[in-house]
């Protein structure tokens, strides 16, 4: 027997994405967004309602996307609860620090170890943002012995919309594009 819940946006998991921009005065700003993902091999798509961050990315034409991690879950949640329009020092209150991206006019959050640095391609009237990924930067602390990103070291969190909770990404289950070969 199955229970019906009606229409709900329960795609799972939803990455915890931190969108960072500079405002007109060059002050960094960040917001938490769960509605986003790959748009093409070198582009990202976000669905954002109107925020200070969206005004900033329209004005500056650039943004970064960092992935929330378990270590910074409280800070990641906090920057989604308050607006920079009301709390201009929310980055400091969250304990986040930033460095200007080498590739786009946007800040990189120093504490979050994986960041997509993006140039704005399109901002649709319905809030869909498409960004060209110009660079992916990673803290060396999350790299494996071969210099690749080790997702276990990243310890990314995802948003569980059903339980309104953050969950840590789990262990590797199987090798992608291989485990299904036995069913051919």
Backbone bond lengths (Angstrom), bond angles and torsions (degrees), N, CA, C in turn:
res aa  C-N    CA-C-N  psi(-1)  N-CA   C-N-CA  omega(-1)  CA-C   N-CA-C  phi
1 X - - - 1.453 - - 1.528 109.11 -
2 X 1.312 117.44 138.66 1.457 123.11 178.95 1.521 109.44 -115.61
3 X 1.302 117.34 146.50 1.456 122.65 176.29 1.520 108.38 -101.31
4 X 1.318 118.60 134.28 1.451 123.47 178.11 1.522 110.04 -93.73
5 X 1.336 116.27 136.55 1.461 122.29 -179.89 1.525 112.09 -114.66
6 X 1.311 118.13 1.45 1.452 120.24 -177.85 1.518 110.93 74.03
7 X 1.325 116.85 -171.46 1.467 119.16 -177.29 1.526 111.53 -74.10
8 X 1.317 116.14 122.94 1.457 123.29 177.13 1.524 108.68 -144.13
9 X 1.312 117.28 147.89 1.479 120.79 179.39 1.524 111.05 -84.89
10 X 1.307 117.46 59.02 1.451 122.16 -172.43 1.519 112.53 -97.08
11 X 1.308 116.79 53.17 1.455 119.41 170.19 1.520 106.38 -77.20
12 X 1.290 116.65 131.77 1.455 119.16 -175.08 1.515 109.55 -135.69
13 X 1.289 120.50 136.93 1.465 125.88 -0.40 1.522 111.60 -86.33
14 X 1.312 116.06 160.43 1.457 122.54 174.49 1.526 107.25 -111.96
15 X 1.321 117.92 121.58 1.463 119.10 -178.88 1.525 110.51 -64.27
16 X 1.311 116.09 148.19 1.461 121.13 173.03 1.529 105.70 -89.71
17 X 1.321 114.94 107.42 1.458 122.07 -174.85 1.527 109.40 -107.52
18 X 1.314 116.21 132.04 1.454 121.75 177.12 1.520 107.43 -108.64
19 X 1.337 115.47 114.80 1.451 122.43 -176.05 1.529 107.94 -97.97
20 X 1.324 117.11 119.09 1.459 121.09 -176.76 1.522 110.77 -116.62
21 X 1.331 114.46 140.50 1.463 122.56 -179.12 1.530 108.67 -143.80
22 X 1.325 115.15 171.51 1.466 121.52 168.03 1.519 108.03 -107.24
23 X 1.340 116.36 142.65 1.459 119.42 174.48 1.529 109.51 -83.97
24 X 1.329 116.90 -175.46 1.462 121.88 -176.09 1.527 112.02 -59.68
25 X 1.337 116.66 -31.41 1.466 121.41 -178.52 1.535 112.05 -88.50
26 X 1.331 117.72 0.44 1.456 121.08 179.91 1.517 114.60 87.12
27 X 1.345 117.36 10.00 1.470 121.02 176.88 1.523 109.39 -81.76
28 X 1.343 117.50 135.60 1.465 119.54 178.37 1.521 111.98 -72.53
29 X 1.308 115.53 148.29 1.456 123.33 178.06 1.524 107.14 -140.00
30 X 1.321 116.41 152.30 1.469 120.48 178.71 1.519 109.40 -146.31
31 X 1.318 115.57 146.18 1.464 121.60 174.28 1.520 109.44 -134.34
32 X 1.305 116.50 157.41 1.458 124.09 176.90 1.523 107.79 -95.59
33 X 1.318 116.99 131.66 1.466 121.37 179.38 1.521 109.25 -140.68
34 X 1.320 116.87 133.29 1.463 120.79 178.36 1.524 111.89 -103.88
35 X 1.320 117.18 -11.83 1.458 120.52 -175.14 1.517 110.45 -95.34
36 X 1.316 116.26 84.80 1.447 119.40 179.15 1.509 111.77 -169.39
37 X 1.315 114.68 166.36 1.451 120.35 178.25 1.507 110.32 174.66
38 X 1.340 116.53 -170.13 1.457 119.67 -179.94 1.528 111.19 -67.73
39 X 1.329 115.76 142.49 1.459 122.05 176.06 1.521 109.62 -108.20
40 X 1.318 115.53 -36.77 1.463 123.75 174.81 1.527 105.78 -155.25
41 X 1.325 118.95 178.15 1.475 118.73 -177.23 1.527 114.71 -56.93
42 X 1.329 118.17 -26.63 1.460 119.52 -178.91 1.531 112.93 -126.80
43 X 1.342 116.06 24.06 1.462 120.17 177.83 1.523 110.13 -137.86
44 X 1.324 114.49 152.95 1.455 122.35 177.43 1.525 108.07 -119.83
45 X 1.336 116.75 149.44 1.452 121.97 178.13 1.521 108.03 -123.98
46 X 1.321 115.96 134.95 1.453 122.49 177.02 1.513 108.19 -126.45
47 X 1.314 116.32 148.93 1.457 121.43 173.57 1.522 106.45 -115.84
48 X 1.327 115.75 107.81 1.458 121.07 -172.40 1.521 110.83 -125.63
49 X 1.314 116.62 135.48 1.456 119.64 170.34 1.525 107.99 -81.33
50 X 1.311 117.13 177.00 1.463 121.25 -175.83 1.523 110.70 -69.83
51 X 1.313 115.48 124.80 1.475 123.89 -179.89 1.522 107.89 -144.77
52 X 1.321 116.08 170.13 1.463 120.02 171.85 1.529 109.71 -57.81
53 X 1.325 116.49 -39.89 1.466 120.79 -179.49 1.523 111.39 -61.38
54 X 1.327 118.28 -40.98 1.470 119.74 -179.54 1.525 110.69 -68.74
55 X 1.329 116.97 -36.30 1.469 119.22 175.54 1.534 109.61 -63.65
56 X 1.327 116.17 -40.69 1.464 120.41 179.33 1.523 111.73 -63.96
57 X 1.326 117.25 -45.83 1.470 118.08 -175.79 1.514 111.57 -69.60
58 X 1.329 117.09 -30.08 1.468 118.80 173.68 1.525 110.32 -65.80
59 X 1.334 116.75 -43.24 1.465 121.30 -177.30 1.526 112.14 -70.01
60 X 1.338 117.19 -38.72 1.463 121.21 -175.06 1.522 113.84 -94.13
61 X 1.339 117.12 -22.16 1.461 120.55 178.92 1.514 113.88 73.20
62 X 1.337 116.89 20.24 1.460 120.01 -178.54 1.526 109.95 -155.37
63 X 1.333 115.23 157.72 1.462 121.38 177.58 1.515 108.15 -163.32
64 X 1.320 115.81 164.08 1.459 120.51 171.77 1.515 108.62 -120.10
65 X 1.319 115.31 154.23 1.460 122.63 177.34 1.526 106.64 -124.85
66 X 1.334 116.03 112.52 1.461 121.03 176.17 1.515 108.53 -108.00
67 X 1.321 115.68 154.59 1.456 121.06 -177.98 1.516 109.58 -99.07
68 X 1.335 116.15 127.56 1.450 120.53 177.07 1.519 110.52 -63.54
69 X 1.327 115.99 145.83 1.462 120.14 177.83 1.529 109.50 -127.82
70 X 1.326 115.75 164.54 1.468 121.27 -175.08 1.523 111.25 -60.28
71 X 1.303 117.22 -37.78 1.466 121.18 -178.23 1.525 112.65 -62.01
72 X 1.341 116.61 -30.07 1.465 120.95 -176.06 1.532 112.16 -114.97
73 X 1.323 117.25 26.65 1.475 120.59 -176.24 1.525 112.03 -58.44
74 X 1.325 118.36 -43.67 1.467 120.65 -178.74 1.525 110.63 -63.37
75 X 1.329 117.87 -44.06 1.461 121.46 179.52 1.525 110.92 -65.69
76 X 1.325 116.73 -40.44 1.463 120.86 178.53 1.526 110.73 -63.08
77 X 1.303 117.08 -41.64 1.456 121.34 177.96 1.529 110.44 -65.82
78 X 1.324 116.35 -45.75 1.466 121.79 -177.38 1.523 112.04 -55.74
79 X 1.347 117.89 -46.11 1.464 119.29 -176.39 1.528 111.83 -68.99
80 X 1.326 117.34 -11.95 1.453 120.97 172.99 1.520 112.76 -91.23
81 X 1.318 116.70 -13.40 1.461 121.24 -178.27 1.520 113.56 -91.12
82 X 1.328 116.82 -25.90 1.463 120.84 -177.18 1.521 110.17 -121.37
83 X 1.317 115.41 150.82 1.455 121.77 -179.86 1.519 109.86 -99.40
84 X 1.309 116.57 143.22 1.464 121.26 175.08 1.522 110.70 -65.01
85 X 1.332 117.25 -23.33 1.458 120.48 177.01 1.530 110.34 -64.65
86 X 1.338 117.31 -32.64 1.467 122.28 179.85 1.525 112.79 -100.34
87 X 1.334 116.41 -30.08 1.462 122.09 -176.34 1.532 107.86 -129.46
88 X 1.344 117.02 79.76 1.462 119.50 -175.04 1.528 114.23 -62.39
89 X 1.341 117.94 -21.05 1.463 120.71 -179.46 1.531 112.08 -101.21
90 X 1.331 116.62 28.38 1.467 119.21 -176.04 1.533 112.80 -64.13
91 X 1.315 118.40 -31.12 1.464 120.24 176.40 1.528 110.87 -61.49
92 X 1.308 116.30 -46.75 1.459 120.71 179.06 1.521 110.82 -63.18
93 X 1.334 116.27 -43.84 1.469 119.93 179.13 1.526 111.52 -62.22
94 X 1.320 117.03 -31.51 1.466 121.43 178.12 1.525 111.53 -77.33
95 X 1.316 116.58 -15.50 1.467 120.19 -177.08 1.516 112.98 85.33
96 X 1.334 116.90 16.66 1.452 121.42 179.18 1.530 110.48 -92.38
97 X 1.328 114.69 146.87 1.454 123.35 173.93 1.523 106.94 -126.38
98 X 1.318 116.54 155.29 1.463 118.94 -177.76 1.522 111.64 -130.93
99 X 1.324 113.51 157.76 1.457 123.93 172.85 1.522 106.69 -130.50
100 X 1.328 117.65 140.26 1.459 120.00 178.90 1.525 109.79 -66.60
101 X 1.320 115.85 133.32 1.461 121.64 175.52 1.527 109.64 -58.74
102 X 1.317 115.93 144.19 1.468 120.87 174.45 1.525 111.48 -76.52
103 X 1.339 117.18 -14.13 1.459 121.17 -169.00 1.522 115.24 -114.38
104 X 1.337 118.08 -27.69 1.461 121.80 -179.03 1.533 109.09 -138.39
105 X 1.314 116.45 164.80 1.468 122.09 -178.70 1.536 109.47 -85.24
106 X 1.331 114.82 68.40 1.462 120.97 -178.33 1.525 109.01 -156.38
107 X 1.335 116.86 155.83 1.460 120.15 -179.38 1.522 112.95 -85.73
108 X 1.331 114.80 150.01 1.465 122.70 171.06 1.521 106.34 -105.09
109 X 1.317 117.49 131.34 1.466 121.34 178.68 1.528 107.47 -80.24
110 X 1.318 115.58 115.83 1.469 121.46 -173.42 1.527 112.83 -60.50
111 X 1.306 118.16 -37.27 1.465 121.71 -174.50 1.526 113.44 -75.35
112 X 1.314 118.69 -21.38 1.471 121.59 -178.52 1.522 108.55 -95.33
113 X 1.338 117.65 122.37 1.455 120.69 -165.49 1.529 117.73 -79.59
114 X 1.326 119.60 -7.15 1.464 119.99 -178.84 1.523 109.41 -135.21
115 X 1.339 116.21 125.30 1.463 121.02 -174.30 1.522 111.37 -138.26
116 X 1.335 115.19 136.04 1.460 122.65 169.67 1.526 106.60 -97.84
117 X 1.316 117.20 127.23 1.457 122.13 179.94 1.523 107.19 -103.72
118 X 1.338 116.36 119.09 1.467 120.73 -166.60 1.522 113.54 -126.46
119 X 1.324 113.77 145.55 1.455 122.78 170.76 1.532 106.86 -102.45
120 X 1.317 116.81 134.81 1.462 121.49 -179.79 1.525 110.36 -65.72
121 X 1.331 116.32 126.31 1.462 122.15 176.05 1.519 109.60 -99.24
122 X 1.339 115.74 -45.70 1.460 119.78 -174.81 1.522 109.60 -155.13
123 X 1.326 115.15 142.38 1.459 122.01 173.34 1.524 106.07 -128.22
124 X 1.320 116.36 102.67 1.457 120.92 -177.85 1.522 111.02 -76.69
125 X 1.315 116.38 157.58 1.462 121.48 179.06 1.521 112.84 -59.69
126 X 1.327 117.16 -27.34 1.466 120.15 -178.98 1.529 113.19 -85.44
127 X 1.340 117.23 8.79 1.458 121.08 177.30 1.510 115.25 91.29
128 X 1.315 118.39 3.44 1.468 120.98 177.08 1.524 108.90 -77.46
129 X 1.309 115.14 124.90 1.455 122.53 -179.30 1.528 107.70 -113.08
130 X 1.309 116.24 129.17 1.459 120.87 175.34 1.523 107.22 -116.79
131 X 1.327 114.93 128.10 1.453 120.43 -179.81 1.507 111.46 -124.22
132 X 1.316 115.60 140.87 1.461 122.88 175.10 1.521 107.67 -84.06
133 X 1.318 117.34 122.10 1.461 120.91 178.23 1.527 107.22 -75.92
134 X 1.331 116.03 114.22 1.453 122.28 -178.68 1.524 110.17 -92.16
135 X 1.333 115.91 -32.04 1.458 120.63 -179.16 1.529 109.07 -159.07
136 X 1.318 115.59 150.56 1.463 122.45 169.83 1.519 105.66 -117.53
137 X 1.329 116.39 123.53 1.464 119.60 178.83 1.524 108.98 -116.72
138 X 1.329 115.46 142.79 1.459 121.52 -178.20 1.518 109.93 -136.67
139 X 1.306 115.68 139.24 1.454 121.76 173.77 1.520 108.14 -65.49
140 X 1.313 116.98 138.43 1.465 120.67 -178.23 1.525 112.38 -60.73
141 X 1.326 117.83 -21.68 1.455 121.64 -179.84 1.525 114.59 -66.48
142 X 1.336 117.10 -14.34 1.474 119.34 178.48 1.528 112.24 -107.83
143 X 1.325 117.00 13.05 1.461 120.34 179.56 1.519 110.38 -93.45
144 X 1.339 115.31 145.66 1.465 120.12 176.32 1.529 109.41 -84.88
145 X 1.304 116.96 -176.63 1.460 122.40 -178.32 1.514 114.19 -61.16
146 X 1.344 117.25 -22.42 1.462 120.93 179.08 1.527 112.50 -93.79
147 X 1.338 117.07 2.83 1.458 121.01 179.71 1.516 114.11 84.12
148 X 1.337 117.80 13.02 1.461 121.88 177.74 1.525 109.93 -97.73
149 X 1.322 116.12 159.07 1.459 120.50 178.86 1.523 109.38 -68.39
150 X 1.316 115.98 128.01 1.460 123.58 177.48 1.528 106.90 -101.84
151 X 1.313 116.64 104.94 1.467 119.91 -175.92 1.522 112.84 -62.39
152 X 1.318 118.08 -25.20 1.469 120.04 175.59 1.525 109.80 -65.68
153 X 1.337 117.20 -38.95 1.465 120.80 177.51 1.528 111.42 -71.94
154 X 1.330 116.99 -31.25 1.460 121.04 177.53 1.525 110.32 -62.72
155 X 1.326 116.72 -41.25 1.468 122.53 179.59 1.525 111.84 54.87
156 X 1.344 114.37 46.51 1.461 120.91 -178.23 1.521 111.16 -63.35
157 X 1.328 114.04 152.17 1.459 119.86 173.95 1.520 108.98 -111.39
158 X 1.315 114.71 154.50 1.457 121.84 175.97 1.524 108.02 -125.41
159 X 1.322 114.75 156.54 1.454 121.37 177.50 1.519 108.76 -91.64
160 X 1.312 116.58 128.02 1.462 123.56 175.50 1.527 106.49 -99.53
161 X 1.354 118.12 100.00 1.459 120.27 -176.44 1.528 113.23 -69.93
162 X 1.301 117.51 -19.66 1.461 120.63 -178.51 1.529 110.61 -74.86
163 X 1.325 116.33 -44.03 1.466 120.85 -179.54 1.534 112.47 -100.56
164 X 1.333 117.96 0.93 1.466 122.70 -175.82 1.528 109.53 50.78
165 X 1.329 115.15 58.88 1.463 121.13 -176.10 1.515 109.81 -142.52
166 X 1.326 115.18 159.63 1.454 121.09 170.47 1.515 107.53 -99.27
167 X 1.317 116.69 138.94 1.461 121.93 179.59 1.527 108.88 -130.00
168 X 1.315 115.61 145.46 1.457 120.54 176.27 1.517 109.18 -77.70
169 X 1.324 115.81 144.18 1.459 120.73 176.47 1.526 107.56 -69.99
170 X 1.321 116.17 135.58 1.464 121.42 -173.16 1.512 115.84 -84.10
171 X 1.303 113.19 -168.06 1.458 122.27 -177.38 1.521 111.98 -72.92
172 X 1.313 115.85 160.43 1.460 122.38 174.53 1.527 107.97 -65.04
173 X 1.314 116.36 131.70 1.465 122.16 -178.79 1.522 111.52 -96.61
174 X 1.338 115.54 -44.00 1.465 120.27 -176.87 1.518 109.11 -165.56
175 X 1.323 118.20 161.59 1.465 120.29 176.96 1.535 110.67 -75.05
176 X 1.330 115.06 126.24 1.463 120.33 179.52 1.525 110.31 -67.67
177 X 1.298 116.30 148.60 1.460 125.21 178.34 1.529 112.37 66.19
178 X 1.336 116.67 14.04 1.453 120.70 178.59 1.525 111.72 -130.90
179 X 1.322 117.77 -43.58 1.463 120.78 -172.94 1.528 111.13 -61.67
180 X 1.308 117.56 -33.22 1.462 120.96 -179.64 1.516 113.99 -76.13
181 X 1.316 116.34 -13.35 1.473 120.12 -178.74 1.520 111.97 -59.23
182 X 1.325 117.08 -29.94 1.468 119.92 -179.40 1.534 112.24 -67.22
183 X 1.337 116.31 -16.13 1.469 120.24 -179.93 1.522 112.51 -92.31
184 X 1.316 117.74 -4.60 1.475 120.55 -179.53 1.510 110.94 -68.10
